[in-house]
Amino acid sequence: MIEFLAGAVTVGYLVAAGFFVHYWRRTGERLFLIFAVAFLLLALNQALAHVLAVVSEPNSFVYGLRALAFLLILLAIVDKNLKRQ
């Protein structure tokens, strides 16, 4: 059951990344591209955590991918808001 859920979450992240790539191509907004990259990192994080059977994620290098993804999302939002002014 855990394998199924890990796969479902990974596919969900990939679908979200696909939507952001689609909107980036239509609008050319950098925000969508950065969100797509962040969701790809989250999908990679989820897949690697399952494949490598990571027991304690905060003590693993895999955790860095998740942290980087959230940092990218935060920076994209700040960039978008600063660009407006």
Helices and strands as residue ranges (DSSP letters): H 2-27, H 30-51, G 57-59, H 62-84
